[in-house]
């Protein structure tokens, strides 16, 4: 699989923050999901600010709280479509990534590895540290 090298972010495209995959998983488990709710808001907000597209942090948060299962599919879809595809890159995640969450506990871990890993690689390719 080949991927195109993305163009550098412009000053009006704030780059998101890479987060440690293990950090996200451990805090989500320790806080019984409260950190995951925060993660939904921050990630949705970062994607919206960077790409100008997508639901944004507030809607990610509301959907995550009201019908959380929907975000299992929406979050990776927005990462793939609003970040990777828009930059001309092959998206490593898609809405189908959400099916991993159907496996108790292990699915959460795999999902976070895939989604946060894709986010980290994208933000780092744009100069985030």
N, C-alpha and C positions, 0 to 999 in steps of 0.2 A: 504494500500500500504506500503510495507516495502522497506527500502533503506539500502544498505550496508554502513558501515562506511568507508570513503575513507582513504587511506594511507596518511600520512603526506607528504607534498611537500618536495622535495629534494632541495639542494642549487642551482642546475642548472635549477630549475623550478621556475622562479620568479612569485610570487603570484600577481594577479591583485588587483585593488583598489575597495573596496566596495563604492558605491555612493548612496546617499540618493535618494529614488524613487521620492519623492516630489521635491527634488532639480533638478533632471533630467527633470521632467515634467515642472516645473515652468520656468527653464532657457530655455528650448526648446520653450515654448510659448512666453516668453518675448523677446527672440532674433529672433523670427520668423523662427526657425529651424536651426539657425547657430550653436547653442550649440549641436544640434543633430548630425550635421556633424562632429563636434569635437568628440562627444561621439562615433560615428561610428569608427573613426580612432583609438581612444584610446582602445576601447573594442576589436576591431579586432586584434590590436597589442598585447594586453594582452593575449588573447586566443592563438594566434600563439606562443608567447614567452613561455607560460606555457606548451601547449600541443605539440608544434612542428608540429601541423597540422592546416589546415584551410587556408583561404585566406590571412589573415594578415591585418594590419591597412591600408596600402596603397590601396590594392584592395577593402577593405570595403569602403574606402573613395571614390574611383573612381566610383565604382558601385553605391554607395549611391547618388552621384551627377548626374551621367549620367542616370541611370535607378533606381531611388530610390525605386520603388515598389518591386524590386527584394530583396532588403535588408530586407523588412518586413518579408520575409520567410527565407532568408539565415541566418540572425543573430540568431534567436531562434534555428534554426537547428544546427548551429555551437556550440551554448551553450550546447544544449542537447547531441550532438554526440561527440564533441571534449573535453568536460569537464566531463559531468556526465557519459555518457556511458563508456568512457575511464577509468574512476575511478571506474567502476563497480556499479554505482548508477543509480537509476531510474530517467530518465530525466523529469523534470517538464515542459519543453517546447520543442516544435518541430517546424518543418516548418509550420505546420498547425496553429500555434499561430499567424502567419502573417495575417490570415483572420480577426482578430480583427481590424486591421488597416482600413478595409473597412467601418467601422462605423465612420462617421466624428466626430472628437474631442474626443468623449468618447472612441473610438477604440484606439487612441493613448495612452490615459491614461491607459486603461486596458493592452495594449501591453507592455508599459513601466513597469507597476506594475509586470507583469508576467516575462518579460525578465530580467530587472534589479534586481528584487527580487531573481530570480534564480541565477543570477551572484553573488549577495551579499551573499546568503547562501553558494554557492560553495566556494567563496574566504574566507569567514569566517571559513568554515570547514577546510581550509588549513592554518589557522593561521593569516589571514589578519585582521587588525584592522581599 
